Amino acid sequence: MKIELGTKTIIKGFFNVGEEEFISDYFLRYGTSIKSVKPQSLKSIIYEKIKKILNHYEEI
């Protein structure tokens, strides 16, 4: 993974099969600062985690 600093911070890299949960948790820490997520499969995992958290807080 490579972090490019400048007027905006860009994280570029790759992840191995089976690391999706770790990477999605890492991205969730950035909250609304994230502007783009690729590939779509990773974006979908993050989206599902957010929905699960939202549902939890709606139920408590």
C-alpha positions as CSV (number, residue, x, y, z in Angstrom):
1,M,0.0,0.0,0.0
2,K,1.2,3.5,-0.8
3,I,0.1,6.8,0.7
4,E,0.5,9.9,-1.5
5,L,0.4,13.1,0.4
6,G,-0.3,16.5,-1.1
7,T,-3.4,18.7,-1.4
8,K,-5.3,15.5,-0.8
9,T,-4.2,12.1,0.6
10,I,-4.4,9.1,-1.8
11,I,-4.1,5.5,-0.7
12,K,-3.1,3.2,-3.5
13,G,-2.4,-0.4,-3.4
14,F,-3.8,-3.9,-3.6
15,F,-5.1,-6.5,-1.2
16,N,-5.0,-10.2,-1.3
17,V,-8.1,-12.5,-1.4
18,G,-9.3,-12.9,2.2
19,E,-8.2,-9.4,3.4
20,E,-11.4,-7.7,2.4
21,E,-12.7,-7.6,6.0
22,F,-9.5,-6.0,7.3
23,I,-9.3,-3.4,4.4
24,S,-13.0,-2.5,4.7
25,D,-12.6,-1.9,8.5
26,Y,-9.6,0.2,7.8
27,F,-11.5,2.4,5.3
28,L,-14.5,2.7,7.6
29,R,-12.2,4.6,10.1
30,Y,-11.9,7.4,7.6
31,G,-15.7,8.1,7.7
32,T,-16.9,10.7,5.2
33,S,-13.3,11.7,4.2
34,I,-13.3,8.8,1.7
35,K,-14.1,10.1,-1.8
36,S,-13.7,6.9,-3.9
37,V,-13.4,3.2,-3.3
38,K,-12.4,0.6,-5.9
39,P,-13.1,-2.2,-6.7
40,Q,-16.9,-2.2,-6.4
41,S,-16.7,-5.5,-4.4
42,L,-14.8,-3.7,-1.6
43,K,-17.3,-0.8,-1.8
44,S,-20.2,-3.2,-1.4
45,I,-18.6,-4.8,1.7
46,I,-18.2,-1.4,3.3
47,Y,-21.8,-0.5,2.4
48,E,-23.1,-3.6,4.0
49,K,-21.2,-2.9,7.2
50,I,-22.5,0.6,7.3
51,K,-26.1,-0.7,6.9
52,K,-25.5,-3.2,9.7
53,I,-24.3,-0.5,12.0
54,L,-27.2,1.8,11.1
55,N,-29.7,-1.0,11.7
56,H,-28.1,-1.7,15.1
57,Y,-28.4,1.9,16.2
58,E,-32.0,2.2,15.0
59,E,-32.9,-0.9,17.1
60,I,-31.3,0.2,20.4
